[in-house]
Amino acid sequence: MHCPAMFREERIEVLQQLIRHHPLATLITSGSHGLSANLIPFTLHGDVLRAHLARNNRQLDDLRAGGEALVVFQGPECYVSPAWYPSKVEHEKVVPTWNFVMVQARGTPQVMDDPDWLRAHVGQMTDQLESEREQPWSVDDAPADFIAGQLRAIVGVEIPIAAIEGKWKISQNRQQADRQGVIDGLAAEGRCPHMRQLMTGG
């Protein structure tokens, strides 16, 4: 990943927080079919990522082959108009850009076919995603035979994280006045509240 030092985020707790708050990630592998990429929800367990795929997903061939996998998590993002920069008035030497935050994790996947592992994984993922709802749904709410049939249609994957890096591109390369101009511009257009939060340290 191209990441100038000013945008590099190395605090592991910050990287893990993004993974937990934005669990739907792009799983990228390379194998006999070439490059494959799928959006897959992940859960984080220490330094291990867990997920599941449909049993008929061809990407499982790559995962079973044991090659390295790349998992890309993306957080808040927004287009930045140069019109928001006060420096535009001074010298006109401004261009559009994009602000975003992302985490990339790499590791060697392990495919999990064990029904007990799958049931525990699906239950934990569901509980995590439902935790903030007033009346959370539980896997136990569905008929046991139905859930058993659903579990037979999926395969689990664990990816111990061998390397992880983050990129927080949130206008750090601009003067404070321009940074505030971006915050004000997004607010005026009612866009990207989470990016505004990041930029104000909220």
Secondary structure as GFF3:
##gff-version 3
##sequence-region A 1 202
A	DSSP	three_ten_helix	5	7	.	.	.	ID=ss1
A	DSSP	beta_strand	8	9	.	.	.	ID=ss2
A	DSSP	alpha_helix	12	21	.	.	.	ID=ss3
A	DSSP	beta_strand	24	31	.	.	.	ID=ss4
A	DSSP	beta_strand	34	41	.	.	.	ID=ss5
A	DSSP	beta_strand	43	45	.	.	.	ID=ss6
A	DSSP	beta_strand	48	54	.	.	.	ID=ss7
A	DSSP	alpha_helix	59	65	.	.	.	ID=ss8
A	DSSP	beta_strand	69	80	.	.	.	ID=ss9
A	DSSP	three_ten_helix	82	84	.	.	.	ID=ss10
A	DSSP	alpha_helix	87	91	.	.	.	ID=ss11
A	DSSP	beta_strand	97	107	.	.	.	ID=ss12
A	DSSP	beta_strand	110	112	.	.	.	ID=ss13
A	DSSP	alpha_helix	115	130	.	.	.	ID=ss14
A	DSSP	three_ten_helix	139	141	.	.	.	ID=ss15
A	DSSP	alpha_helix	144	152	.	.	.	ID=ss16
A	DSSP	beta_strand	154	160	.	.	.	ID=ss17
A	DSSP	beta_strand	163	169	.	.	.	ID=ss18
A	DSSP	alpha_helix	176	188	.	.	.	ID=ss19
A	DSSP	alpha_helix	193	200	.	.	.	ID=ss20
###
